[in-house]
Amino acid sequence: MAAVEVLLKAEPAPNTVPVNTLGVKEHTIPINTGAYTSHGQPTAGFRTAKYTPEEWHQNNYSKFYQSFTDRDNAERIQHESKKLANETLALTNRTQADVTKKLGERIHDINFWKFELQREIDDLIAETELLFQQKVRLEKALDATEIPMQIATDNLECRFRRQGPDLVKDNTEIQLLREVDLLKSVQDLLKRTIDQTKNQIRMNRDAKQNLEMDWSDKLDAHNIDDKCGRLNNQSTDIQYYPNSAKFEDNSSTPETWAQFTHDNIVRAERERMASINLRSLIDNVLHDTSDDLREQCNSVNEAFAKRVEEMNDAKTKLENHLQKVLIEIGNQEKNIAMLKQAIFDKEAPMQVSQTRLNHRTYRPAVELCRDPVQYRLVSEVGEITESIENLKFRLAEAERSLHELEDTRMSLEKEIAIKSNSLFIDREKCMTIRTRYPTVIKLSGYQ
């Protein structure tokens, strides 16, 4: 070091001066001219002449200066590098800890929305199951209306087989027609409600599917972020991904991410509320339709009972009249027989009178006199003839009356048969089959 200090002829640059601010020192090599130049043979190397002492000292100085500068610069770089390494290590650790913390917060947010999604999914599944049960009730109620429709149709067809004047559009038929119309209206309403229920179930399942897809995506994101949160510098499954530090074009923002799930939940809640309202509507529809059908059934039954009572009363009265007509026919037949006998009884007196008159025509000469006997005989024949005419007239009138009574008897018997047929149709067929009418519980879809 002493030799070095002897060789130094100038103070080194202060340490505060940055090395990169120093200019490049240019060294001028003198040409081989002058007192100390060499004109001999060229020496080894690239020079053709020897250095001067000043050049030698200058060369040494430059080497010393360059060595000092490089060492100073190296020490500075080492100090700054160590400082930068410590700072970057602390920054990296802080950043990594902050990222881990934010991953935990993100996982907490994902878990929150997962819980909300799962809660809504469970509620929607339960509501869809309840709505499906209501659909089953509607289908059972629709099936239950087939029996009343068959009963009402059969009643109308049976009553169409009534005969004669009993084929009348009475109150019973009016009530049956109303029942058929009501049944058709109820069936149409139930079918429309079933279609609406199926559509609502489909919408519920679509909403549930959206929620489940969102929940599944959040589960994947949770697993990925949880895996990322567990990674550290000692993990064995870390490596370089040069192109990973970028934002995807289709990535969302935290606001749109939360809004997306919120919108899914809102849509699901809207469908769930629509399902709840539809279930309430179904209850009202089934209650009202079953009550209306049973009320109309009671009206038809009352009309049948009243009609049967009327026909039974009419049949009884007809039978009473028939009995009286039969008695009158018997009396009239006796009367006819009596009149015929009376006419027959007039034959002998007529023959006697006419025989007497005939015999008296043979009186001789003046004895052929119009005496009182002759007048009386002529009068007798006239009286008997008039009596016979009167009896024949009464006989004809009695026979005509008998014929009318026979017609009336036949008409009454036919009418009684018609009434019996109508009673059989209404009481034995229609009213009997109407006992199979479904109950309110079955019409409400509970059975």
C-alpha positions in Angstrom: 0.0 0.0 0.0 3.0 2.3 0.7 4.2 1.8 -2.9 0.8 2.7 -4.1 0.6 5.9 -2.1 4.1 7.0 -3.5 2.9 6.4 -7.0 -0.3 8.5 -6.5 0.2 12.0 -7.7 -3.3 13.3 -7.4 -6.2 12.9 -5.0 -8.9 10.4 -6.0 -12.3 11.6 -6.8 -14.6 12.0 -3.8 -17.0 9.0 -3.1 -20.0 11.2 -3.5 -19.4 11.7 -7.2 -21.3 9.0 -9.1 -19.1 7.0 -11.3 -21.4 7.2 -14.2 -21.0 11.1 -14.2 -17.3 10.9 -14.8 -16.3 11.4 -18.4 -14.1 9.0 -20.3 -10.5 9.9 -20.0 -8.7 9.9 -23.3 -5.0 9.0 -23.3 -2.8 10.4 -26.1 0.2 8.3 -27.0 3.0 10.5 -28.3 4.5 9.7 -31.6 8.1 8.3 -31.5 9.8 11.6 -32.1 12.1 13.6 -29.8 15.1 12.9 -27.6 13.8 9.7 -26.1 12.3 8.1 -29.1 13.6 5.0 -30.6 14.6 4.6 -34.1 15.8 1.0 -33.8 14.1 -2.3 -34.7 10.4 -2.7 -33.8 9.8 -4.3 -30.4 7.4 -7.2 -29.6 3.7 -6.3 -29.6 1.8 -3.8 -31.5 3.9 -0.7 -30.6 6.7 0.3 -32.7 8.3 2.4 -29.9 8.7 2.3 -26.1 6.5 4.2 -23.5 7.7 7.3 -21.8 7.9 7.5 -18.0 4.9 9.9 -18.0 3.0 7.4 -20.0 4.0 4.7 -17.6 2.9 6.7 -14.6 -0.3 7.8 -16.3 -1.1 4.2 -17.2 -0.6 3.1 -13.6 -2.8 6.0 -12.4 -5.5 5.2 -14.7 -5.5 1.6 -13.6 -5.5 2.6 -9.9 -8.3 5.1 -10.6 -10.3 2.5 -12.5 -9.9 -0.1 -9.8 -11.0 2.3 -7.1 -13.9 3.5 -9.1 -15.0 -0.1 -9.9 -14.7 -1.1 -6.3 -16.6 1.9 -5.0 -19.3 1.3 -7.6 -19.4 -2.4 -6.7 -19.8 -1.6 -3.0 -22.5 0.9 -3.8 -24.3 -1.6 -6.0 -24.0 -4.3 -3.3 -25.4 -2.0 -0.7 -28.3 -0.8 -2.9 -28.9 -4.4 -4.0 -29.1 -5.6 -0.5 -31.4 -2.8 0.4 -33.5 -3.4 -2.7 -33.7 -7.1 -2.0 -34.9 -6.4 1.6 -37.4 -3.9 0.4 -38.7 -6.2 -2.4 -38.8 -9.1 0.1 -40.9 -7.1 2.5 -43.1 -5.7 -0.3 -43.5 -9.2 -1.8 -44.4 -10.6 1.7 -46.8 -7.8 2.3 -48.4 -8.1 -1.1 -48.7 -11.9 -0.8 -50.2 -11.5 2.7 -52.6 -8.9 1.4 -53.6 -11.2 -1.6 -54.1 -14.1 0.8 -56.3 -11.8 3.0 -58.3 -10.7 0.0 -58.6 -14.3 -1.1 -60.1 -15.0 2.4 -62.5 -12.1 2.0 -63.4 -13.3 -1.5 -64.0 -16.8 -0.1 -66.2 -15.2 2.6 -68.2 -13.4 -0.1 -68.6 -16.5 -2.2 -69.7 -18.5 0.9 -72.3 -15.8 1.7 -73.8 -15.9 -1.8 -73.5 -19.7 -1.8 -75.6 -19.8 1.4 -78.2 -17.4 -0.1 -78.3 -19.5 -3.3 -78.6 -22.7 -1.4 -81.4 -21.3 0.8 -83.3 -20.1 -2.3 -82.7 -23.4 -4.0 -84.1 -25.3 -1.0 -87.1 -23.0 -0.8 -87.7 -23.3 -4.6 -87.5 -27.1 -4.4 -90.0 -27.2 -1.5 -92.3 -24.8 -3.3 -92.1 -26.7 -6.6 -92.9 -30.0 -4.7 -96.0 -28.3 -3.2 -97.0 -27.0 -6.6 -96.6 -30.4 -8.1 -98.9 -31.8 -5.4 -101.4 -29.2 -6.4 -101.1 -30.3 -10.0 -101.8 -33.8 -9.0 -104.9 -32.6 -7.2 -106.0 -30.7 -10.3 -105.5 -33.9 -12.4 -107.4 -36.0 -9.9 -110.2 -33.4 -9.8 -110.3 -33.4 -13.6 -110.5 -37.2 -13.7 -113.2 -37.0 -11.0 -115.4 -34.8 -13.4 -115.5 -37.6 -15.9 -118.0 -39.6 -13.8 -120.4 -36.7 -13.3 -120.2 -36.0 -17.1 -121.0 -39.6 -17.9 -123.8 -39.6 -15.3 -125.3 -36.3 -16.7 -124.9 -37.5 -20.3 -126.4 -40.9 -19.5 -129.3 -39.2 -17.8 -130.0 -37.1 -20.8 -129.8 -40.1 -23.1 -132.1 -42.1 -20.9 -134.6 -39.4 -20.6 -134.5 -39.1 -24.4 -136.1 -42.5 -24.4 -139.2 -41.2 -22.7 -142.4 -41.6 -24.8 -145.2 -39.5 -26.0 -146.1 -36.4 -24.0 -143.6 -37.3 -21.3 -140.8 -36.3 -23.7 -140.9 -32.8 -22.4 -138.2 -30.3 -21.7 -139.0 -30.0 -18.0 -137.0 -28.5 -15.2 -135.1 -31.7 -14.7 -133.7 -31.6 -18.2 -132.9 -27.9 -17.9 -130.9 -28.6 -14.7 -129.2 -31.6 -16.4 -128.2 -29.3 -19.3 -126.9 -26.8 -16.9 -125.0 -29.5 -15.2 -123.4 -30.6 -18.5 -122.5 -27.0 -19.3 -121.1 -26.5 -15.8 -119.0 -29.7 -16.1 -117.6 -28.6 -19.4 -116.7 -25.2 -18.0 -115.1 -26.8 -15.0 -113.1 -29.2 -17.1 -111.9 -26.3 -19.4 -111.0 -24.3 -16.3 -109.1 -27.2 -14.7 -107.3 -28.0 -18.0 -106.2 -24.3 -18.3 -105.1 -24.3 -14.6 -103.2 -27.5 -15.2 -101.4 -26.0 -18.2 -100.6 -22.9 -16.1 -99.3 -25.1 -13.3 -97.1 -27.1 -15.6 -95.7 -23.8 -17.1 -95.1 -22.5 -13.6 -93.3 -25.7 -12.6 -91.2 -25.5 -15.6 -90.3 -21.9 -14.8 -89.5 -22.9 -11.2 -87.2 -25.6 -12.4 -85.5 -23.2 -14.9 -85.0 -20.7 -12.0 -83.7 -23.6 -9.8 -81.4 -24.7 -12.6 -80.0 -21.2 -13.0 -79.4 -21.0 -9.2 -77.8 -24.4 -9.2 -75.5 -23.5 -12.1 -74.6 -20.3 -10.3 -74.0 -22.2 -7.0 -71.9 -24.8 -8.9 -69.8 -22.0 -10.5 -69.3 -20.5 -7.0 -68.3 -23.8 -5.6 -65.7 -24.1 -8.3 -64.5 -20.6 -7.7 -64.5 -21.3 -3.9 -62.3 -24.4 -4.4 -60.0 -22.5 -6.8 -59.7 -19.5 -4.4 -59.3 -21.8 -1.4 -56.5 -23.7 -3.2 -54.9 -20.3 -4.1 -55.2 -19.2 -0.5 -53.3 -22.3 0.7 -50.4 -21.8 -1.7 -47.2 -20.4 -0.2 -43.5 -20.1 -1.2 -42.9 -23.6 0.0 -45.7 -25.2 -2.0 -44.5 -27.9 -4.5 -47.1 -27.3 -7.1 -46.2 -23.7 -8.1 -44.6 -22.8 -11.4 -44.2 -20.0 -13.9 -47.2 -19.0 -16.1 -45.8 -16.2 -18.2 -49.1 -15.0 -19.7 -51.3 -15.3 -16.6 -50.8 -11.7 -15.4 -53.6 -10.2 -17.4 -57.4 -9.4 -17.3 -59.6 -11.6 -19.4 -61.9 -9.9 -21.9 -65.0 -11.6 -20.5 -64.2 -11.1 -16.9 -66.8 -9.4 -14.6 -66.5 -6.8 -12.0 -67.3 -7.3 -8.3 -70.4 -5.2 -8.8 -71.6 -7.2 -11.8 -70.6 -10.4 -10.1 -72.8 -9.7 -7.1 -75.6 -8.2 -9.2 -75.7 -11.4 -11.4 -76.3 -13.6 -8.4 -78.7 -11.1 -6.8 -80.7 -11.0 -10.1 -80.9 -14.8 -10.1 -82.1 -14.9 -6.6 -84.7 -12.1 -7.3 -86.0 -14.0 -10.3 -86.2 -17.2 -8.3 -88.1 -15.4 -5.5 -90.4 -13.8 -8.1 -91.1 -17.3 -9.6 -91.6 -18.7 -6.0 -94.1 -16.0 -5.1 -95.9 -16.6 -8.4 -96.0 -20.3 -7.5 -97.4 -19.5 -4.0 -100.1 -17.3 -5.5 -100.9 -20.0 -8.1 -101.2 -22.6 -5.3 -103.7 -20.3 -3.5 -105.6 -19.8 -6.8 -105.7 -23.6 -7.3 -107.1 -24.0 -3.8 -109.8 -21.5 -4.6 -110.5 -23.0 -8.0 -110.9 -26.5 -6.6 -113.0 -25.3 -3.7 -115.3 -23.3 -5.9 -115.7 -25.9 -8.6 -116.4 -28.7 -6.2 -119.0 -26.6 -4.4 -120.6 -25.6 -7.7 -120.7 -29.1 -9.0 -122.2 -30.5 -5.7 -124.7 -27.6 -5.6 -125.8 -28.3 -9.2 -125.9 -32.0 -8.4 -128.3 -31.3 -5.5 -130.4 -29.1 -7.8 -130.6 -31.9 -10.4 -131.5 -34.4 -7.7 -134.2 -32.1 -6.3 -135.6 -31.6 -9.8 -135.6 -35.4 -10.3 -137.3 -36.0 -7.0 -139.9 -33.3 -7.7 -140.4 -34.7 -11.2 -140.8 -38.2 -9.9 -143.3 -37.1 -7.4 -145.3 -35.3 -10.1 -145.2 -38.3 -12.4 -146.1 -40.6 -9.6 -149.0 -38.4 -8.6 -150.1 -38.2 -12.3 -149.8 -42.0 -12.6 -151.9 -42.6 -9.5 -154.6 -40.2 -10.7 -154.5 -41.9 -14.1 -154.9 -45.3 -12.5 -157.8 -44.0 -10.5 -159.4 -42.7 -13.6 -158.7 -45.9 -15.4 -160.4 -47.8 -12.6 -163.5 -45.6 -12.9 -163.5 -45.9 -16.6 -163.3 -49.7 -16.4 -166.3 -49.6 -14.0 -168.2 -47.3 -16.4 -167.3 -49.6 -19.3 -168.8 -52.5 -17.4 -172.0 -50.5 -16.6 -172.2 -49.3 -20.2 -171.9 -52.9 -21.5 -174.7 -53.9 -19.2 -176.7 -50.9 -20.5 -176.1 -51.9 -24.1 -177.1 -55.4 -23.3 -180.3 -54.1 -21.6 -181.0 -51.9 -24.6 -180.6 -54.8 -27.0 -182.8 -56.9 -24.9 -185.4 -54.1 -24.8 -185.3 -53.9 -28.6 -185.6 -57.6 -28.8 -188.5 -57.5 -26.4 -190.3 -55.1 -28.8 -190.3 -57.6 -31.6 -193.1 -59.8 -30.2 -195.5 -56.8 -29.5 -194.7 -55.5 -33.0 -195.4 -58.8 -34.5 -198.7 -59.1 -32.5 -199.8 -55.6 -33.6 -198.8 -56.1 -37.2 -200.4 -59.6 -37.2 -203.6 -58.1 -35.9 -203.6 -55.4 -38.5 -202.9 -57.9 -41.2 -205.7 -60.2 -40.0 -208.2 -57.3 -39.9 -207.5 -56.4 -43.5 -209.3 -59.5 -44.3 -212.6 -58.3 -42.8 -215.3 -58.5 -45.5 -217.3 -55.7 -47.1 -218.4 -53.0 -44.8 -216.8 -54.8 -41.8 -213.5 -53.3 -43.0 -214.2 -50.4 -40.8 -211.8 -47.8 -39.3 -213.1 -48.5 -35.9 -211.3 -47.4 -32.7 -209.6 -50.7 -32.7 -208.1 -50.0 -36.1 -206.9 -46.6 -35.0 -205.5 -48.0 -31.8 -203.7 -50.8 -33.6 -202.2 -48.4 -36.0 -201.3 -46.2 -33.1 -199.7 -49.1 -31.3 -197.6 -50.0 -34.3 -196.4 -46.4 -34.4 -195.7 -46.3 -30.7 -193.7 -49.6 -30.9 -191.9 -48.4 -34.0 -191.0 -45.1 -32.2 -189.9 -47.0 -29.1 -187.7 -49.2 -31.2 -186.2 -46.2 -32.9 -185.6 -44.5 -29.6 -184.1 -47.7 -28.2 -181.9 -48.1 -31.2 -180.8 -44.5 -30.9 -179.9 -45.0 -27.3 -178.2 -48.2 -28.2 -176.1 -46.4 -30.8 -175.3 -43.7 -28.3 -174.4 -46.2 -25.7 -172.2 -48.1 -28.1 -170.6 -44.9 -29.1 -170.0 -44.1 -25.5 -168.6 -47.5 -24.9 -166.3 -47.1 -27.8 -165.2 -43.8 -26.4 -164.7 -45.4 -23.0 -162.6 -48.1 -24.6 -160.5 -45.5 -26.3 -160.2 -43.6 -23.1 -159.2 -46.8 -21.4 -156.6 -47.5 -24.0 -155.4 -44.0 -23.8 -155.2 -44.2 -20.0 -153.4 -47.5 -20.1 -151.0 -46.1 -22.6 -150.4 -43.0 -20.6 -150.0 -45.1 -17.4 -147.4 -47.2 -19.3 -145.7 -44.0 -20.5 -145.6 -42.7 -16.9 -144.3 -46.0 -15.7 -141.6 -45.9 -18.3 -140.8 -42.3 -17.3 -140.8 -43.2 -13.6 -138.5 -46.2 -14.3 -136.1 -44.0 -16.3 -136.0 -41.1 -13.8 -136.3 -43.1 -10.5 -134.7 -46.5 -11.2 -132.1 -45.5 -13.8 -131.2 -41.8 -13.4 -131.6 -41.3 -9.7 -129.9 -44.7 -9.0 -126.9 -43.9 -11.1 -126.7 -40.4 -9.6 -125.8 -42.0 -6.3 -122.4 -42.6 -7.8 -121.8 -38.9 -8.0 -118.4 -38.0 -6.5 -118.1 -36.4 -3.1 -116.7 -32.9 -2.5 -113.5 -34.4 -1.3 -113.0 -36.3 -4.5 -114.0 -33.3 -6.7 -111.4 -31.3 -4.7 -108.7 -33.7 -5.8 -107.9 -35.2 -2.4 -108.7 -38.8 -3.6 
